[in-house]
Amino acid sequence: MERLYNFSAGPAVLPRDVLVQAGDELVNWQGCGMSVMEMSHRGKEYMGIQAQAEADLRELMDIPANYKVLFLQGGASSQFAMVPMNLLRGKNCADYLNTGEWSKKAIKEAKKFAQVNVVASSEDRNFSYAPTQDVWRLDAGAAYVHYTPNETIGGVEIFWTPETGDVPLVADMSSCILSRVIDVSKYGVIYAGAQKNIGPAGVTVVIVREDLLGQTLPGTPTMFDYKIHADNESMYNTPPTYGIYIAGLVFKWLKAKGGIAVMEQQNIAKAALLYDYLDATDFYSSPVARENRSRMNVPFTLKDAALDEDFLKGAKARGLVQLKGHRSVGGMRASIYNAMPVEGVQALVEYMKEFEKARG
Ligand SMILES: *Cc1c(COP(=O)(O)O)cnc(C)c1O
């Protein structure tokens, strides 16, 4: 059977070329007589794979030398705790922007460790936009400022970088990392679960500025200390070796495609195919404020929710899957990460037009 167009929010589509190469190398990696899965993480083959993955990620994102790149486990959800444990550094309050479900989870976890100051919230309009910085109320004494540049569930993206002066800026980039060019030097910490735009579930990428290391909250477990992982090059314990290997293949694929600036242009074009159509019809609509429309996760609703089931059924029959929206938003959601080919988005828009013609 040929591959489907998978619009899942995560775990999500991976580049076909990457899967094919991984398949070719599955049993015997580059003639070494074993699978990457079977290699010692301390052996020279695997250490080379991980070092190359890190080097390629550094090149793709232009990560400055004074930042550590960590490959951890526990998902972005563990970072909701690790960030306060590592970044409070003797202070007891932290600033958080609340733009949706993932922000809320980060805030809830941080409250276990710190006094959380919510600088602004878009809950008043069901998280359909992001408050601009002029309405934020930053606390000058905060240890850091946390935000979620792309809310995967609500499809709300912030395309500008907050200005926080000397207070470290922390970003949960799980669903937008590698989708557009960012200036890493503006951030204290960037973290992302891999299963959206990096690779398979099980790897968490953390990019942290070196001067923020080594001042963890008393009682922080060893495994939750960024410095332990930084000092041990993400090999304090057994890293998620196979996932890191696949992530490395994705980084190579991105480089071959021309890098992040090229991906960004493609992502703009892919998202425009969908949004332009949503704007041109009354049958479907986007619930998100225009300036915050995510390029990665595109929620939309049908005029008549009673047609949702039929819409999904028809989509599935054409090989367009995982389009059901999150229950908090309803309707549909098309996640169109880097690895979603433009042909997939075109096929979706075509189907949407035909469904409208038949049922509108
Ligand atoms: C998926 C996601 C998470 C949760 O990631 P896990 O790896 O499942 O813990 C957190 N934040 C954002 C923005 C996400 O998209």
The ligand as an SDF file (V2000), in Angstrom:
LIG
                    3D

 15 15  0  0  0  0  0  0  0  0999 V2000
    3.3850   17.9240   22.0090 C   0  0  0  0  0  0  0  0  0  0  0  0
    3.7090   19.1130   22.8290 C   0  0  0  0  0  0  0  0  0  0  0  0
    4.0920   19.0000   24.1780 C   0  0  0  0  0  0  0  0  0  0  0  0
    4.1570   17.6710   24.8930 C   0  0  0  0  0  0  0  0  0  0  0  0
    5.1870   16.9230   24.4250 O   0  0  0  0  0  0  0  0  0  0  0  0
    5.5480   15.4910   25.0580 P   0  0  0  0  0  0  0  0  0  0  0  0
    6.7980   15.1700   24.3280 O   0  0  0  0  0  0  0  0  0  0  0  0
    4.3920   14.5850   24.7540 O   0  0  0  0  0  0  0  0  0  0  0  0
    5.7440   15.6760   26.5100 O   0  0  0  0  0  0  0  0  0  0  0  0
    4.4170   20.1500   24.8530 C   0  0  0  0  0  0  0  0  0  0  0  0
    4.3680   21.3620   24.2630 N   0  0  0  0  0  0  0  0  0  0  0  0
    3.9940   21.5070   22.9730 C   0  0  0  0  0  0  0  0  0  0  0  0
    3.9720   22.8730   22.3700 C   0  0  0  0  0  0  0  0  0  0  0  0
    3.6590   20.3920   22.2190 C   0  0  0  0  0  0  0  0  0  0  0  0
    3.2940   20.5290   20.9420 O   0  0  0  0  0  0  0  0  0  0  0  0
  1  2  1  0
  2  3  1  0
  2 14  2  0
  3  4  1  0
  3 10  2  0
  4  5  1  0
  5  6  1  0
  6  7  2  0
  6  8  1  0
  6  9  1  0
 10 11  1  0
 11 12  2  0
 12 13  1  0
 12 14  1  0
 14 15  1  0
M  END
$$$$
